[in-house]
């Protein structure tokens, strides 16, 4: 019986092959990486909820971010993109996320998950089973990083889910584990009870979004709020405990922050002959913070992966950090 995923990968391979023949497939972007665990280096720029990871890989990107919560279709795009790219699996860094239901503050996705109606409800999965499902959808034997997507509705459930990830790492299903949407107090509590320190905390963070002026009001899941660790206090705590910080919504689309239109961002961009998006991403990467962006356009992928071509001055970094 023919695997439908193989047919998709083959079709995408033809498209990517033609693209590479015309444009040339680039070598891995040199925008640097950071060691998050012994022997595990993570790129500082990721492509997130995209339908064309093949484009990202062909452009030189090597970081891909997905999640159980994103649904089977988007996870399958990870599989087809990697299979079609011709890039060795060891060169690609895949992050996925598992979630409990209900979560502490964002349970609406549990009631209406973006997944086939025939799939079992999220509540029947434990962390390891969610990870195994994501591995099947993304066509991977392992992921490089597995995160707990949100704190659970109770601390006991949060710790149980994190221990599922610890067990999955011990089984070789993940090279490193961490958390997402955890603030400093949640991280502190986790460090007291977990066997394995989280390697990464992934929260919304951006210029003028640490925290966002609205402090989470009006967003889907309080993105941009201190409650979800989108603040300097959580960033300082992570640095103090050598937990790598990764920023989703680096351009403000999810946290509803007008990063690209901010006058300070635009002024700095004009001074360097770069786009506002490049400056916003560079502000993160230059601090050693990974940026999880999202694109399926060649121009935007090229810009996001060209952050090594300029450096922000100390004055510019301070101005961007103070922007509100």
Kinemage of the C-alpha trace (Angstrom):
@kinemage 1
@onewidth
@group {chain A} dominant
@subgroup {mainchain}
@vectorlist {calphas} color= white
{ca unk a 1} P 0.000 0.000 0.000
{ca unk a 2} L 1.371 3.410 -0.974
{ca unk a 3} L 1.950 5.844 1.883
{ca unk a 4} L 0.086 9.106 1.054
{ca unk a 5} L 2.780 11.053 2.872
{ca unk a 6} L 5.368 9.645 0.464
{ca unk a 7} L 3.341 10.912 -2.489
{ca unk a 8} L 3.164 14.377 -0.933
{ca unk a 9} L 6.895 14.376 -0.273
{ca unk a 10} L 7.619 13.298 -3.831
{ca unk a 11} L 5.439 16.055 -5.265
{ca unk a 12} L 7.060 18.680 -3.089
{ca unk a 13} L 10.481 17.310 -4.010
{ca unk a 14} L 9.795 18.109 -7.650
{ca unk a 15} L 8.772 21.675 -6.770
{ca unk a 16} L 11.788 22.230 -4.526
{ca unk a 17} L 14.063 20.627 -7.103
{ca unk a 18} L 12.873 23.036 -9.774
{ca unk a 19} L 13.249 25.946 -7.351
{ca unk a 20} L 16.793 24.901 -6.506
{ca unk a 21} L 17.693 24.478 -10.167
{ca unk a 22} L 16.507 28.009 -10.912
{ca unk a 23} L 17.482 29.877 -7.754
{ca unk a 24} L 20.073 27.586 -6.221
{ca unk a 25} L 19.642 26.012 -2.785
{ca unk a 26} L 21.636 27.847 -0.175
{ca unk a 27} L 23.966 26.392 2.379
{ca unk a 28} L 22.842 26.575 6.024
{ca unk a 29} L 22.453 30.162 7.166
{ca unk a 30} L 25.394 31.296 9.259
{ca unk a 31} L 23.233 33.239 11.678
{ca unk a 32} L 24.682 31.203 14.542
{ca unk a 33} L 23.311 28.792 17.070
{ca unk a 34} L 23.374 28.249 20.808
{ca unk a 35} L 24.085 25.157 22.908
{ca unk a 36} L 20.958 24.314 24.903
{ca unk a 37} L 22.158 20.983 26.330
{ca unk a 38} L 25.373 18.979 26.117
{ca unk a 39} L 25.947 18.228 22.438
{ca unk a 40} L 22.696 19.915 21.358
{ca unk a 41} L 22.992 23.177 19.424
{ca unk a 42} L 19.871 25.092 18.446
{ca unk a 43} L 19.675 27.605 15.583
{ca unk a 44} L 18.616 31.111 16.514
{ca unk a 45} L 16.071 31.552 13.715
{ca unk a 46} L 13.088 29.225 13.185
{ca unk a 47} L 10.198 28.899 10.762
{ca unk a 48} L 6.951 28.245 12.595
{ca unk a 49} L 3.383 27.662 11.396
{ca unk a 50} L 4.202 27.431 7.693
{ca unk a 51} L 2.986 25.297 4.810
{ca unk a 52} L 6.345 25.509 2.997
{ca unk a 53} L 9.238 24.371 5.139
{ca unk a 54} L 10.905 23.196 1.937
{ca unk a 55} L 11.317 26.843 0.938
{ca unk a 56} L 12.798 27.622 4.344
{ca unk a 57} L 15.332 24.810 4.093
{ca unk a 58} L 16.196 25.703 0.485
{ca unk a 59} L 16.847 29.279 1.655
{ca unk a 60} L 19.361 28.072 4.239
{ca unk a 61} L 17.114 27.861 7.290
{ca unk a 62} L 17.548 24.873 9.548
{ca unk a 63} L 15.159 25.498 12.463
{ca unk a 64} L 11.542 24.290 12.197
{ca unk a 65} L 8.938 24.808 14.936
{ca unk a 66} L 5.634 22.926 15.163
{ca unk a 67} L 3.226 21.541 17.784
{ca unk a 68} L 0.638 18.860 18.436
{ca unk a 69} L -1.856 21.686 18.882
{ca unk a 70} L -1.260 22.965 15.338
{ca unk a 71} L -2.986 19.912 13.927
{ca unk a 72} L -2.025 17.031 11.690
{ca unk a 73} L -1.974 18.961 8.419
{ca unk a 74} L 0.635 21.517 9.488
{ca unk a 75} L 2.739 18.788 11.071
{ca unk a 76} L 2.669 16.836 7.817
{ca unk a 77} L 4.112 19.897 6.071
{ca unk a 78} L 7.177 19.429 8.264
{ca unk a 79} L 7.533 15.869 6.998
{ca unk a 80} L 7.089 16.786 3.335
{ca unk a 81} L 9.342 19.822 3.577
{ca unk a 82} L 12.261 17.911 5.092
{ca unk a 83} L 11.804 14.917 2.791
{ca unk a 84} L 11.714 17.129 -0.288
{ca unk a 85} L 14.604 19.379 0.673
{ca unk a 86} L 17.423 16.890 0.313
{ca unk a 87} L 18.871 18.266 3.553
{ca unk a 88} L 20.209 15.618 5.918
{ca unk a 89} L 18.007 15.167 8.982
{ca unk a 90} L 20.971 15.808 11.273
{ca unk a 91} L 21.283 19.316 9.822
{ca unk a 92} L 17.680 20.214 10.676
{ca unk a 93} L 16.539 21.196 14.166
{ca unk a 94} L 12.894 20.320 14.834
{ca unk a 95} L 10.989 21.667 17.831
{ca unk a 96} L 7.526 20.417 18.725
{ca unk a 97} L 5.209 21.022 21.654
{ca unk a 98} L 2.737 18.912 23.609
{ca unk a 99} L -0.092 20.305 25.720
{ca unk a 100} L -2.366 19.304 28.536
{ca unk a 101} L -6.112 19.843 28.431
{ca unk a 102} L -7.338 21.813 30.187
{ca unk a 103} L -4.475 24.280 30.404
{ca unk a 104} L -4.108 26.884 33.104
{ca unk a 105} L -5.242 29.823 30.996
{ca unk a 106} L -5.834 28.731 27.405
{ca unk a 107} L -8.251 25.839 27.172
{ca unk a 108} L -10.401 27.005 24.270
{ca unk a 109} L -8.192 25.017 21.887
{ca unk a 110} L -8.983 21.878 23.857
{ca unk a 111} L -12.660 22.252 23.000
{ca unk a 112} L -12.008 23.178 19.362
{ca unk a 113} L -8.627 21.762 18.368
{ca unk a 114} L -7.505 22.269 14.750
{ca unk a 115} L -7.442 18.523 14.182
{ca unk a 116} L -9.578 16.001 12.273
{ca unk a 117} L -12.891 15.365 14.011
{ca unk a 118} L -12.186 11.642 13.854
{ca unk a 119} L -9.090 12.035 16.033
{ca unk a 120} L -9.389 11.230 19.748
{ca unk a 121} L -9.890 14.230 22.051
{ca unk a 122} L -6.700 15.724 23.438
{ca unk a 123} L -7.618 14.760 26.972
{ca unk a 124} L -6.999 11.071 26.250
{ca unk a 125} L -3.317 11.648 25.430
{ca unk a 126} L -0.485 11.849 27.903
{ca unk a 127} L 2.653 13.782 27.023
{ca unk a 128} L 4.533 10.818 25.579
{ca unk a 129} L 1.584 9.787 23.407
{ca unk a 130} L 1.203 13.318 22.063
{ca unk a 131} L 4.884 13.385 21.217
{ca unk a 132} L 4.658 10.002 19.496
{ca unk a 133} L 1.702 11.272 17.449
{ca unk a 134} L 3.659 14.368 16.434
{ca unk a 135} L 6.619 12.216 15.453
{ca unk a 136} L 4.355 10.143 13.220
{ca unk a 137} L 2.825 13.240 11.596
{ca unk a 138} L 6.195 14.947 11.045
{ca unk a 139} L 7.828 11.763 9.794
{ca unk a 140} L 10.557 11.854 12.440
{ca unk a 141} L 12.149 9.243 14.671
{ca unk a 142} L 12.957 11.958 17.196
{ca unk a 143} L 12.708 15.713 17.668
{ca unk a 144} L 15.556 17.912 18.754
{ca unk a 145} L 13.431 19.771 21.296
{ca unk a 146} L 10.078 18.925 22.895
{ca unk a 147} L 8.269 21.600 24.911
{ca unk a 148} L 5.281 21.597 27.251
{ca unk a 149} L 3.119 24.137 25.402
{ca unk a 150} L 1.312 25.682 28.414
{ca unk a 151} L 1.139 25.177 32.162
{ca unk a 152} L -1.698 22.796 33.001
{ca unk a 153} L -4.744 23.720 35.091
{ca unk a 154} L -3.150 22.184 38.183
{ca unk a 155} L 0.449 22.008 39.296
{ca unk a 156} L 0.268 18.216 39.686
{ca unk a 157} L -0.816 17.881 36.045
{ca unk a 158} L 1.921 20.280 34.924
{ca unk a 159} L 4.583 18.261 36.666
{ca unk a 160} L 3.128 14.978 35.364
{ca unk a 161} L 3.221 16.245 31.774
{ca unk a 162} L 6.775 17.491 32.190
{ca unk a 163} L 7.798 14.122 33.607
{ca unk a 164} L 6.281 12.519 30.509
{ca unk a 165} L 8.714 14.636 28.481
{ca unk a 166} L 11.593 13.584 30.739
{ca unk a 167} L 10.685 9.957 30.085
{ca unk a 168} L 10.418 10.610 26.335
{ca unk a 169} L 13.868 12.151 26.336
{ca unk a 170} L 15.233 9.121 28.176
{ca unk a 171} L 13.726 6.943 25.404
{ca unk a 172} L 15.482 8.953 22.721
{ca unk a 173} L 12.321 10.594 21.363
{ca unk a 174} L 13.692 14.077 22.118
{ca unk a 175} L 17.255 15.326 22.417
{ca unk a 176} L 16.248 18.114 24.806
{ca unk a 177} L 13.072 19.270 26.573
{ca unk a 178} L 11.667 22.528 27.846
{ca unk a 179} L 8.522 24.603 28.339
{ca unk a 180} L 6.514 27.366 26.701
{ca unk a 181} L 4.373 30.174 28.144
{ca unk a 182} L 5.923 29.769 31.600
{ca unk a 183} L 6.672 32.913 33.590
{ca unk a 184} L 9.475 33.288 36.118
{ca unk a 185} L 7.454 31.996 39.077
{ca unk a 186} L 6.308 28.911 37.123
{ca unk a 187} L 9.895 28.222 36.039
{ca unk a 188} L 11.113 28.590 39.617
{ca unk a 189} L 8.552 26.064 40.837
{ca unk a 190} L 9.410 23.650 38.039
{ca unk a 191} L 13.124 23.820 38.859
{ca unk a 192} L 12.363 22.766 42.435
{ca unk a 193} L 10.583 19.579 41.367
{ca unk a 194} L 11.817 18.493 37.929
{ca unk a 195} L 14.571 15.954 37.446
{ca unk a 196} L 15.752 17.722 34.286
{ca unk a 197} L 16.143 21.478 34.003
{ca unk a 198} L 14.253 22.818 30.983
{ca unk a 199} L 16.734 23.601 28.226
{ca unk a 200} L 14.487 26.227 26.635
{ca unk a 201} L 11.548 28.436 27.563
{ca unk a 202} L 9.600 29.707 24.542
{ca unk a 203} L 7.368 32.728 25.190
{ca unk a 204} L 6.032 35.652 23.169
{ca unk a 205} L 8.630 38.424 23.135
{ca unk a 206} L 9.357 41.318 20.800
{ca unk a 207} L 10.410 44.921 20.585
{ca unk a 208} L 7.706 46.846 22.496
{ca unk a 209} L 6.288 43.488 23.588
{ca unk a 210} L 8.056 42.576 26.839
{ca unk a 211} L 5.333 42.852 28.029
{ca unk a 212} L 2.894 44.124 25.431
{ca unk a 213} L 1.054 47.349 26.360
{ca unk a 214} L -2.261 45.471 26.424
{ca unk a 215} L -0.755 42.901 28.837
{ca unk a 216} L -2.596 40.069 27.139
{ca unk a 217} L -6.051 41.619 26.933
{ca unk a 218} L -7.746 40.824 23.629
{ca unk a 219} L -5.333 38.095 22.552
{ca unk a 220} L -6.274 34.445 22.145
{ca unk a 221} L -4.280 33.110 25.083
{ca unk a 222} L -2.839 36.131 26.912
{ca unk a 223} L 0.118 36.265 24.507
{ca unk a 224} L 2.330 39.189 25.350
{ca unk a 225} L 1.334 39.186 29.029
{ca unk a 226} L 3.644 38.814 32.058
{ca unk a 227} L 1.336 35.972 33.085
{ca unk a 228} L 2.767 33.977 30.181
{ca unk a 229} L 6.357 35.051 30.705
{ca unk a 230} L 6.473 37.789 28.057
{ca unk a 231} L 8.469 40.083 30.300
{ca unk a 232} L 11.966 41.073 31.307
{ca unk a 233} L 11.638 39.341 34.685
{ca unk a 234} L 11.210 35.943 32.993
{ca unk a 235} L 14.047 36.701 30.590
{ca unk a 236} L 16.348 37.589 33.498
{ca unk a 237} L 15.336 34.448 35.407
{ca unk a 238} L 16.035 32.270 32.359
{ca unk a 239} L 19.467 33.810 31.877
{ca unk a 240} L 20.338 33.451 35.539
{ca unk a 241} L 19.532 29.741 35.402
{ca unk a 242} L 21.053 29.214 31.948
{ca unk a 243} L 17.756 28.396 30.283
{ca unk a 244} L 17.760 29.504 26.659
{ca unk a 245} L 14.951 31.915 25.813
{ca unk a 246} L 13.107 31.521 22.512
{ca unk a 247} L 10.653 34.155 21.285
{ca unk a 248} L 7.522 33.388 19.337
{ca unk a 249} L 5.635 36.341 17.844
{ca unk a 250} L 8.914 38.228 17.333
{ca unk a 251} L 7.156 40.549 14.868
{ca unk a 252} L 4.072 40.965 17.051
{ca unk a 253} L 1.487 39.166 14.931
{ca unk a 254} L 0.261 36.839 17.688
{ca unk a 255} L 0.829 39.175 20.640
{ca unk a 256} L -0.782 42.057 18.699
{ca unk a 257} L 2.141 44.443 18.978
{ca unk a 258} L 2.876 46.780 16.053
{ca unk a 259} L 6.553 45.902 15.849
{ca unk a 260} L 7.036 46.637 12.146
{ca unk a 261} L 5.375 50.032 12.375
{ca unk a 262} L 7.180 51.144 15.538
{ca unk a 263} L 9.103 54.370 14.866
{ca unk a 264} L 12.260 53.211 16.670
{ca unk a 265} L 12.344 49.977 14.653
{ca unk a 266} L 11.833 51.878 11.408
{ca unk a 267} L 14.500 54.447 12.258
{ca unk a 268} L 17.095 51.760 12.994
{ca unk a 269} L 16.118 49.835 9.862
{ca unk a 270} L 16.601 52.909 7.690
{ca unk a 271} L 20.015 53.549 9.227
{ca unk a 272} L 21.203 50.052 8.254
{ca unk a 273} L 19.377 49.732 4.943
{ca unk a 274} L 17.460 46.755 6.348
{ca unk a 275} L 13.768 45.975 6.765
{ca unk a 276} L 11.942 46.547 10.077
{ca unk a 277} L 11.484 42.771 10.334
{ca unk a 278} L 15.242 42.188 10.110
{ca unk a 279} L 15.909 44.751 12.845
{ca unk a 280} L 13.231 43.224 15.109
{ca unk a 281} L 14.680 39.745 14.644
{ca unk a 282} L 18.256 40.989 15.048
{ca unk a 283} L 17.357 42.634 18.361
{ca unk a 284} L 16.492 39.159 19.660
{ca unk a 285} L 19.256 37.128 18.049
{ca unk a 286} L 21.954 39.580 19.110
{ca unk a 287} L 20.895 38.875 22.703
{ca unk a 288} L 21.135 35.124 22.162
{ca unk a 289} L 17.342 34.784 22.028
{ca unk a 290} L 16.002 32.429 19.353
{ca unk a 291} L 13.318 33.925 17.100
{ca unk a 292} L 10.422 31.806 15.818
{ca unk a 293} L 9.084 33.601 12.764
{ca unk a 294} L 6.693 32.360 10.094
{ca unk a 295} L 6.985 32.656 6.332
{ca unk a 296} L 6.313 30.870 3.075
{ca unk a 297} L 7.722 33.671 0.894
{ca unk a 298} L 11.241 33.539 -0.573
{ca unk a 299} L 11.908 37.243 0.060
{ca unk a 300} L 10.925 37.070 3.710
{ca unk a 301} L 12.869 33.844 4.281
{ca unk a 302} L 15.977 35.406 2.751
{ca unk a 303} L 15.624 38.487 4.961
{ca unk a 304} L 15.113 36.467 8.138
{ca unk a 305} L 18.229 34.423 7.374
{ca unk a 306} L 20.414 37.444 6.568
{ca unk a 307} L 20.826 38.686 10.116
{ca unk a 308} L 24.565 38.110 10.175
{ca unk a 309} L 25.177 40.885 7.647
{ca unk a 310} L 24.790 43.711 10.170
{ca unk a 311} L 25.211 44.489 13.862
{ca unk a 312} L 23.133 46.778 16.037
{ca unk a 313} L 25.100 49.253 18.119
{ca unk a 314} L 24.807 49.352 21.906
{ca unk a 315} L 22.840 52.593 21.570
{ca unk a 316} L 20.433 51.007 19.083
{ca unk a 317} L 19.968 47.939 21.265
{ca unk a 318} L 19.120 50.145 24.250
{ca unk a 319} L 16.674 52.192 22.205
{ca unk a 320} L 14.923 49.078 20.932
{ca unk a 321} L 14.814 47.577 24.431
{ca unk a 322} L 13.223 50.744 25.813
{ca unk a 323} L 10.682 51.054 22.993
{ca unk a 324} L 7.102 50.863 24.195
